[in-house]
Amino acid sequence: MNRHQFCIVLTAAKLFLPSNRFSRTVVLTTLTALALSYTSLAMANVVGADAQNFNPTSNGLDFVTVQSSETLEPGVFNIGLFLNHAVNSLPYFETTPGNRLNFTDELTSFDFNAGVGLTKNWDIGFSLPQVLKQQVSDSSGSRGEFASTGITEFRANTKIRFLGDSTGGLAFVASANFNLIENNPFAGKDAGPTFNVELAADTTVRRWAIGGNFGYRARSKGSKIAGSIADPLGNQWIASAAASYHFPQVSTKLITEVYGSLPAENSSNGFNERTLTSLEWLVGIKHDYTTNLALHVGGGTELLQGMASPDWRLYAGLNYAFGPIARDPKPARTTRQSAPQVESYLEVVPVIGKASIQERFRTRSIQFEFDSDRMIGAYDEVLSELVENLSRGFKLVRVEGHTDSVGPAAYNESLSLKRANAIRRRLIEKFRLPAEKIQAIGYGEIRPIADNSNYQGRQANRRVEFEVDR
């Protein structure tokens, strides 16, 4: 792809960006920077290992590099930018095992990730990893290193969830790596893409989330490059596990991960003190700076001195999510089996344990201006449908406001009450419902229905519910 072609893609992408000025600025700045770096660095002559262990997910959900079963909702986009600095990760062929505090090489890398939800339980994404800077202080012996900086590969991925709900599930993950490194001895001459298939599983227990991936990496390796010390890498078994704990009061999640690979076939490669089996441990935090923007920072170390496993790794990144670009059609309902379907803004929620309450409705179609109780969107359409339902008679309606967990709890409770009162006033003033039968309650963040530690979970939690006593 040349500069002109990338600019065409960039221009087309503007049509699908959010209308919010800040959102557009962040996304366009990111895409422009990517375009400039791609067109200037893609053809760099790079020689190095075809094994990058730190691979942030393109959907930005739940963990850092480990996939959960959750997928992006339809029309929801995620953009990720990650920097990572690895110490002592290059393979040395003629050396004795070194001291972990003796820094012989350092690599600074950058990952651009993007993902989008296509349908319920299906998302796709891609990643562009590149080496920004390399420093090698030990020039003795033979080693693998990058001849110059540049993009190392293009990764495309897809995930399909076939079992699960908001507490966890199972998903199939497939991805392909396309090598962009020229004369790469670890891929071989005329090598094809690398294909990865994985099973992703996760579960949630209160504030704990636990996930694991297991799969197979099949390489279409080429022939050995003349004069190279290394043979092309073969197929591998790949596995990873992660756990996180969410602190909603500070909108922060503590994450730990272990990921690695194991050769699935015999190889004549000899990397002296390094093995073809890799295992790395990572610990970090994810802080939800705003509803859309999540910040990451952390570090890791090798548990086995394997291929491309560093003695030490530091990383920092962000995920910016927005959407949905095109909302799902409103759910349909029927009043009689023979009646035509009617569009509905209200979702019926089962009522458990309260005999006097016969109905509960939930909606996310009533929206508000930022940090305000001023309603926007289709709020009158929602309330008209509610009033039509109430025409059968009712004793009391409770208007409940709910928020996500970003921000102070007391503030969220106050804002949710103001918004519930705004709806109450509208029902009284426009729809002429008796004031004594309409009650406003602000629950803030204390009754979540989804995971507050990612964008689309917070989006689900920002809602209005109506509880009806008949």
N, C-alpha and C positions, 0 to 999 in steps of 0.2 A: 504494500500500500504506500503510495507516494503522498507528499504533502497536500497536493491538490485533492486527491481522493479523500484524505482524512478530513480536510476542511468541508467537503460536501457532507460527510457523515456528521460532523459537528453542527453544521447548519440545520440538517434534518432533525438532529436531536433537540434543537431548541423548541420544536413544535410540541414536544412531549414534556417540557419542564413545568414545574409548579408555578402558579401565578405569583406567589409570595416573592417579593424582591430579594430578600436575604437568601431564600432557597435557590433562586435562579442564579444569584451571584456565586454561591458556593459551588453549584454544579457546573456552571459554565467555566469558572476559573479552573476547576479540576480537569475538565475535558480539554481546555486549551493547553494547560501544562502537559497533559498526557500527549496531545497531538505534537507539540514541539519536541518533547523528549523522544517520542517514537520515531519521528521522521529524521531526527538528527543522530539517533543512536542504534537504530535497528540493524544497520549493516556493519556494526563494529566487529572486528576480528577478535573473537574471544575464544580462549582455550581454557577449559576447566572441567570440573566434575558435573556429571548429569545427575545430581542428587541434591535437592534443596529440601531440607527437613521442615523449615518453618514456613507453612503455607496457610495464611489466614483464609477463613471461609469467605466466599463471595456474597453470601446473604447476610452476614453479620449477626446471626441469631445465636444467642445463648453462650457459646464458648469462644475460643480464639481460633484454633486450628482444627478442633474436633467438631464433627458434624452432629447435631441433634437430629431427631426425626422431623422437627418442625420445618415447614416451608414458608416462604414469603406469601402473603395473601395476594390474590389477583390484583395486578396493577400497582403493587407496592414495589418501589425501587430502593436499593441500597448501594451506596458508593463507599468504598473503603480505601484508606491510604495508610500504609504501614511502613515504618522504618525499622530496620533491625541491624544491630552491630554484633558481629560474631568474631571471637578471638580463638585462634588456633583451630581452624576448621579445614584448612587445605591439607591434602594428603602428601606425606613425605615418604619417599621410597628408600632412602638411604640415611637413616638416622636411628638413634636410640630413643626410647621413650623419654619425653621431656617433662619438665616441671610445669604444672598448671599455671604457675605465676610467671613463667618465662614466656612473654608474648612474642612468638615468632612470625605470626601473620594476623592481619585484621581485615575483615570485609564489612563494608557498609552497603546494605541492599535496600531496595525500595519495592513495595508491591502496590500496584493499582488493581482494585477488585471492583466488580460491578455485578449486581444480580437483580432479577425481577421475577415476581410471581406471575405465572401465566394463567393457571386455573387453580381451583381449590386443590391443595395437596400436590402441586407441581410447580417448581421454579427452575430457572436456568441462570447461569452466570459465567463470567470469564475472569481471568487474572493475567496481569503482565508483570512478572518479576524482573528486576534488572539490578545489576551491580553498579553502584554509584562511585565507590572508592575502594581501592585495595592498597594495603601496605604490607610489604614483606621485609622483615628485618634480618632474617636468616637466609643467606644466599648459598649456603653449603648444601651439597647433595642434590638429588633430583626430586622434583616435586611437581604437582599439578597446580597451576595458577592461571589466572585470567590475563591474557595478553593486553586487553584494554577493557574499559567499562562498556556496558551495553545491556540491552534486553536479552535475557537468556532463553526464554521460551514463551509460548502462548498456551494458556490452559483454559479449556472449556469444560463446563460441568453441568450436570442436571441432577435433580433429586425428585423422587416420587414417593410420597408417603402412602402406604397401603394399609396402615393400622394405627389407631391412636386418637387421642383427644388432647385437651389442654394440659393434661398431667403427664403426657409422654406417649411413646409409640414406637413404630418401626418404619424405616424408609430404605429405599434402594437408591444408592448414589453411584453415578457413573461419570467419569471424567477422562479427558484425553490431553496429553502434553505434546506440544509440537516444538521440537528443538530448534532454536534460532542461533545456536552457537556454531560458528564455523570451525571445521577441523576438530571436532569434539571427540577426543579419544574414548570417552566413556559411553558415547552413543555409537561411534563407529562411522565408517564411510557409507554414504547413501542410506542412513538409518531412517526408519519410518517413525510414526508417532508411538507414544507409550499410552496404553489404555489401563484404567483403574476401575475396578468394580468393588463396591463396599456395601455392607449392611450397617445401617446406623440405628442404634437403639438408645432410648433415654427414658427417664422417669423423674418425677418430682415428688418430694416428700417435704411438705411445708415449705421452708425457705431453701431447702437443698435441691439442687438439680444434679443428676448423675447421668453420664452418657458414655457410650463406647462405640467404636467402629472396628470392623474387621473385614479384610478384603484381600484382593490379589492384584498385583501390578504386572502387566504383560508388556514387555518391551519388544519393539520391532527393531532389534539391534542390527547395525550394519557390520561390514567387515572391518577387521583391525586396520587402523591407519598405520602406514609404513613408518617405522622408526619410533612408534609410541611404546612406552613402557607398559601401559595399561591395556587390558582387553576391554571390549565393550561390556557394559554391565548386563546381567541377565535378569530373569523374572524374580519377583519378590512376593513374599507374604507381608502385608502391612496391617498394623493394628494400633489403636490408640484408646485412651480412656481419659475422662475428665470429670471433675466435680466442681460445683460452685455453691457459694452461700450468699444470699441476697440480704443487704442491709437497707430496707426501704426508707428508713428515716434519713439516710444520707444519699440515697439513690445510687448505691455502689454495690458491686458484686465482686467477691473474692473468688478467683478462678485458679485451679491447678490442673495441669495436664501432663500425661506421659504418652509419648508417641515414638514409634520405631518401625523397623523393617527387618526381615529375615530372608536370606537367599532361598529361592525355591529350586535352584539348580546348581550343580557344581560349577566352580569357576577357578581358573588358574591365576586370577589376580592375586598379587601379593603386595600389600601396602605396608609391610613391615609391622609397625606397632598398631596400625588401624585394621579393623576387620570390616567385612561386608555387612555385618549385623550392626544396626544403629539403634540407640535408645536414648531419648532426651527427656528431661524433666523441665517443666515451665511453671512459674507462679506469677500471677499478675492481678491487677484490678481493672474493672470496667466501671467508669463513672458516667452516669447519664447527666450530661451537662445541661441539656434541654430535652424536651420531648423527642426531638429529631436527632440530636447529636450525642453520640457516645464516645468517650475518650478511653483509650487503653494505655497501660504502661506496665512493664514487668520485666522479668529476666528468667534465664534458664541455664542449665548446665548438662553436659553429657553424663549418662549413667554407664554407658559403654563407649569406649573410644572407637567409634565406628566411622563409616564413610560420611563426610560432611558434618559430623557432630562436633560442635565447638566446645572448648573448655568452658567458655562463658558466652552468654548471649544476653543482650539488652534490646528491648523493643518498645516502640511507642506508636500509637496509631489512632485513627478515628473511623467511625462508621456514621454516615449521614443517610438517614432513611426518610422517604417522603412518599406521598400517595394515599390512597390509590388514585392513579391518573384518571381512569374511567371506573366509576363505581359499579358494583354489581347491580343488576336489575332488582327492584324491590321485590321481596318475597310475595308469592301469590297465595291467596286463601279462597276458600269457597264456603258459602253459608249453607248451601244445599248440594247434594250430589249432582243434581241436574243444572244447578245455577252456573253461569259463566264465572271464570276466575276474575277476582277484583284485586288490584294492586293494594298492598298494605304497607304502611310505615311502621306498624306495631308488631313486635314479636311477642307471642304468647309464652309466658314463663310458667312452668308448673309451680303450684303453691303447695308447700309441705308443712304440716303441723299447725295450721291456723284455720280452724273450721269456719270462722266468721268471714274470712277472706276468700272470695270465690274466684277472683281473677287477678293476674299480675301481667303487666305489659312492659316491654323494654324497647327503647329506640335510641339510635345514634344519629337520627336525621334532624334532631333539634341541635343546632350549633350556635356558638357564641363567638363574639369577637374576642381577641386575645386579652386575657386578664380583665374581662368585663362580663356583665350580666346582660349585655345587649344581644338579643337573639338575631341570627341571620339564617338564611337558607329557607327550607320548606317547613318552618315551624307551624304555620297556620294550617297547612295540609295535615300535619301529624295531629294537631289538636282537634281539627274537624273530625277526623276519624275516631278519636277518643270520645268526643262529645256524642257522636252517632252511637257508639257503643253504650254510653251512659244513658241514652234516651230510654232504655228498657227499665230504668230506675236504679238508684243506688243510695246508700246511706252515707258513705264517706269515700273520698279519694285522697290518697297520700301521694304527693309529688316528691320524688326522691332524686336528689342530685348526687352524682358520683364523679370522682376524679381519679387520675392516676397518682402515683406516689412521688412524682418529681416536685420538689419544693417542700417547704415546711408543712407539717401535718395540720397545724392550727390554721394556717392560711388556706389550705385546700378545703378544710371543713367550712370556713367562712365563705369562700367563693362558691362552693357547691350550694350552700344555703341561699346565697343571693340569687343564684341562677334558678333554683327551685321556686323562690318567691316571684321571680320574673314570670315564670310559667303560670304560677297561681294567679297573678294579677291579670294575665292575658285571658285565662279561662273565665275570670269573673267579669272583666271589663268588655271583652269582645263577644264572648260566647254566653254571657249572662248566667253562668252557673252560680248557685247560692254560695256566698263566701263562707258560711258556717260549715259547709260540706267539703271544703277544699283545704287541705293541710300541706304545708311545705316543710321538708326535712332535708338537711344537708349532711350526708354521711362522709363527704370527703373521700379519703383513700382507704377507709377501713373495711370496705366490702368489695374487694377485687373479684372479678370473674375470670381473669386471665393473668398471665405472667407480666408483672410490672417491670421486669428487667430487660425487655426489648420493646422496640417501637410499636409493633402491631398489637402487642399485649396491652400496652398503655392506651393505645387507640381504642381498644375494646372496653377498657375500664372507664373511659370518659363517656358517660351515658346518662340517660334519664330513665327512671322507672316509675310506673304508676301502679299503685296498689289499691284495689277496689273492694270495698265492703258493700255487699248487696243487701 
